[in-house]
Amino acid sequence: MSRKRRHNALGRAERSAQNGSRAREAILEAVRRAGAPFAPLPSIVGATDMGTGEALTARFMASAQAASATVRIVEAGGVEAAVREAFPGAASVASASPAWGFEQADPAAEASALARLDVLVCPGAFGVAENGAVWLAESGMGSRVAPFLAQHLVLALDHSAIVPDMHAACDRLETFGEGYGAFVAGPSKTADIEQTLVIGAHGPRSLTVLLT
Amino acid sequence: MHDPTHDLMDDGARLAAADRSARVRHADRAARFVADAGQTDWHDAVLWRIRGKRDAAAGRVEGWERLRALASEIKEHTLSRLDEYLAAFEEAATANGAQVHWAADADAHNRIVRDLLRARGVRRVVKSKSMLTEECGLNPYLEARGFKVVDTDLGERIVQLREEPPSHLVAPAIHVRKEEIAALFHEKLGTPADADDPRLLAAAMREDLRARFLAADAAITGVNFAVASTGALVLVTNEGNADLGAHLAPAHIACMGIEKLIPKPEHLGVFLRLLARSATGQPLSVYTSYFRRPAPGRELHVVLVDNGRSRRLAQPDFRAALKCIRCGACLNTCPVYRRSGGHSYGATPSGPIGAILAPGMDMKRYASLPFASSLCGSCSDVCPVKIDIHAQLHRWRQVAAREGYVSWPKRWGMRVAGWIVRSPRRYRLAGRLVRGWLRHAPRRLRYGPWNAWGRQRELPRAPDRSFGEWYAAERGKK
């Protein structure tokens, strides 16, 4: 872009900021004037009783498997061995967590390098029994894009950190202080060609959850 | 400064506007779709299978109906205090380091996005699925201004390469057969000529799009939910494309309608339990991403778009449509959508929800859509936020009739029918005449051009007498 065009574009951006504040007032005023009658905010009821302990773990495992994830129960301290066993041919295995002996994922790594990463191992914060999702906070990812670029993703999850449903899961977001996080339920997938399930759409080609 | 490309673009915009002002005749477009009976049956079956998956998933959730009621009430509450939630969201998002922009209409939205891109010297844009940007016509707008825009959802990319709009809210290329995709990818991506294995096709697109993700200067995404109390944006995908785009590009521009707000994270749980189950039968989509702050050194922009939403909020008959969470369940269940295809609606979104949204945007163009329904009510039954879709379809028909968008034969037909049924005597007489006519008039007359119903069907045999006559005769026997 030429300097002059960039300058004009910046000028336009300023003008549009002024238009923006007019638009803001106009939209808020129109919404107020719309006069939708007050409807009370309901309190959330309906948390699911899925038992505790083993029942909850079993439910989580079934849900994650239904979402095409592989789930294994490993001894505490058995994560490295389980990863090496699951991916014997992997040239590169990295993790953002110092808890394990993997190569440290570099937060400033070039995206093209991350895209070549065979396996990324992340600590999951908690799991959700009703759908097999694992909440992954930014701090456990290395960089935000890493869990999406790596060819295979492994999430290690403490079996005592499983909540029954999304009500309990989202309650935890009330106090979530990081900039980004994601529920991950299975490997990336698509059914956009004749509704045929294809695993490994844009993101990881497989998801393994290791329950410790 | 005179920009010579500007006049050209305006021509393009004028042409596009002329095309947009043409009336959509759903029945004519549907006729083109059903001309291929094999395609129609296949389309019908594929969508019905998704409906089946939705039923199975809903059935496994204890208290599904209570959950629907909760979702509906949360949306109604938020809409009733939308100005406060918008202001709260803006404050929280700004405090998080995001920049919030306001757009009164589609034009303003497109200009804001264009200015953001230009000011950053952006050339290559990756997009993830956003019904709002479809509504605003953002892609053609940006392409006419020299930006290279690539849709990254597989289905969305397929329809982009075919140069057509998405036909379904959740599965944009549901109308396309894999043989057609094979031919398309052979031409565009160089896959082998007759390779139609979905895995191979998806893998080819994965390779192609990975390179584009890595090279993008900016990412544009939609928004599934925006949380007012935390200023966070929630994006849901199965493919991971929204995250790849948003995390790799230096700038992330998220475009959302003002109705996407929810009060707090705890409310998110209700909608996430409903959304994927209603859409595809999954208990949760693969990725549910919670964007709270931009990554260090990156930019996060949120464009809040009205584009007719505040006007709809002022219409008691139609405001409930703003509760929509774009799951597509009403499309999958609709007997008309399943057999006429998304493109027959000429609108995005299509299907029952499109048929109640589009007339509010442009009655002249979309007056035929509320009639693309049997009013069976299945759409309302499956809607996770309990929108009274079929009742709104019926009310939009009344608006269309009042405003003169109904053809004169139908208008007069209804008038005459109304006059007849107002009087029992006239009703009985008309019944006798019609029964006689059906039995004795020559076929050529009975199946004339006015008999649309009889085009593909045989009329039932007219009974000898009316129920009233039969009842009177039978009771007389006793």
Interface residues (C-beta under 8 A of the other chain):
Chain A: M1 K4 R5 R6 N8 A9 L10 R12 A13 S16 N19 G20 S21 A23 R24 A26 I27 L28 A30 V31 R32 R33 A34 G35 A36 P37 F38 A39 P40 L41 P42 I44 V45 G46 T48 S63 A66 A67 A111 S112 A115 V128 E130 N131 G132 A133 S143 R144 V145 F148 L149 D165 M166 H167 A168 A169 C170 D171 L173 E174 F176 E178 G179 Y180 G181 A182 F183 V184 A185 G186 P187 S188 K189 T190 A191 D192 I193 E194 Q195 T196 V198 G200 A201 H202 G203 P204
Chain B: M1 V46 R49 I50 V61 E62 G63 R66 L67 L70 E73 I74 E76 H77 L79 S80 R81 L82 D83 L86 A87 E90 N96 H101 W102 A103 A104 A108 R111 I112 D115 L116 R118 A119 G121 T152 D153 L154 G155 I158 A171 P172 A173 I174 R177 K178 I181 P198 R199 L201 A202 A203 R206 L209 R210 F213 L214 T230 A232 N238 E239 G240 N241 D243 L244 H247 L248 I258 P263 K264 P265 E266 H267 L268 G269 V270 L272 R273 T280 Q282 P283 L284 S285 V286 Y287 T288 S289 Y290 F291 R292 R293 P294 A295 L304 D306 S310 R311 L313 A314 R319
